[in-house]
């Protein structure tokens, strides 16, 4: 595909139409993304052509996918005629945009905002109006605003897996933990708990930038299998992780690798109504590794007691964990 796009002697407008169609593909690779950047930088006409083709997309919103692909097909066949002059190609783009707007009904630009939330022990799967899918973990709240030009999510404390529908002309952003997660089409997990933010990518490419209103920090570009963890002091750590581990909570499993017991208990307290209490701070710092299946609270606490030398005592306040 890359060789075809770079090798064909097409006018910039036809190439731009091809690129918009390609950038929506589910099998987009990092090599494709690098080739697209190189094409944009190769000539000023390329960037102008892409802006014009993208304007057609933006003018029709989500309906633009089929239209832009059709434009790519038509432009490919008309490439020889369009080679005469760049201005002829620009005029063709304007005419195509005018035709699209004349044929399609006008689309409203009024944003639509929806709120999705889960309670203790609850998980929820929702499909947004743009086709994106979101799975919310317990005690999570999302405010989602969809407009013709953008898709924006505000997420406070919580955790969710996003599977974003690809729309190059309509960015999808998540504001959480003092950072902005920006994507086109991908699958990833965002976790904002206890002042820390983590982003784990399962598919596609994700950009994490500091919120303009927050403390300054660098921008990260994450690829599949990468996890970015940002602490309260804006300290960032980039690591490699199997995405299925980060996504395991949606199947009722919690996977931990050297995680302090206090963090594990905080997760469990979001799943069960009866609080679990750690008897002393030192015990809370004890690292734990293993898999906890989320069934009944008593069984989960019993498995926890097999992983560490602790006992669980039921009291009026909740379940108290003590050293043996």
C-alpha positions, 0 to 999 in steps of 0.5 A: 500500500505504501509503495502504491501511494508513493509510487503512483504519479498522481496529482496531490489531490488524488494522493490526499484522497487516497491517504484519507481513506488509508488513515481510516483503515483498521490495519494502519501500521506505524510505517504507514504513519511515517510514510504519510508524514513524509508525504506531507513534508515532501511538498507544500502542494501535498499539505494544501491538497490534504487540507482541501480533501479533509475539508470535504470530510469535515463538511459532512461529518461521519457520513464523509467516510464513504464519500471520501473513499469514492473521491479517492476512487474517482480522483485515481481514474482522473489523475492524468487529466488533473496533472495539467495544473495544480489549480485545476486540481484545487478547483476540482476539490472545491467543486467536489466539496460543493457537490457533497454539500448540495446533495447531503442534508445539512448537519447540525453543529450543536454538540451533544453531551452524555454522562456515563457512570458506574457505581461500586462493583459495577461495570458498564459497556456503552457504544457512542453515537460515532460507533466508538465503544467504551467499557467502564470499570467500577466507580468511573464517570465519563462526560462525553461530548460529540460534535461535528468537529471533535469528540471529547471525553472528560474523565475524573477518577476511574478506569475505562477501555476505549475502542475508538472509531477511526475518523481522521477529521474528527479527533477523539480526546480524553481529558484526565489527570491533567493530561490529554489523550489524543487518538484517531482510531485505536484501543487503549485503557485509561486509568486515573486513580489516587492522583496517578494516570496510566495509559496502556495501548492495545492497538493503534497509536496514542498521544498523551500530552499535558493539559494546557492548564496543568503543569508543563511536561513532555508529550508521549507517543505510545504504540501497542504494548506500551504503558505510560504511568504518570504519578502525582508529581508528574513523574512519568514511567514508560514500560512494556506490558501485555495489553491483555493484562491491563484489559483483564478487569473487564473479564472479572480478573485483576492481574498484579505484578509487585503491586503494593497491597494498599493499591490492591485493596483500593481496587477491591474496595471499588468492587465490594460494598463492605470495606477491606481495611489494612491494619497497619501502613507497613503491611500496606506497602507489601508487594503482591503478584498474582491474579484475583478472580472477582467473584464473592468478596469472601473468596477473593479475600481468601485468595489474597490470604494465600498470596501473603502471610495475612489473616482476615478478620470480619468486624463491624467496620469491615474486613480487617487484614492483619499479619499472621 
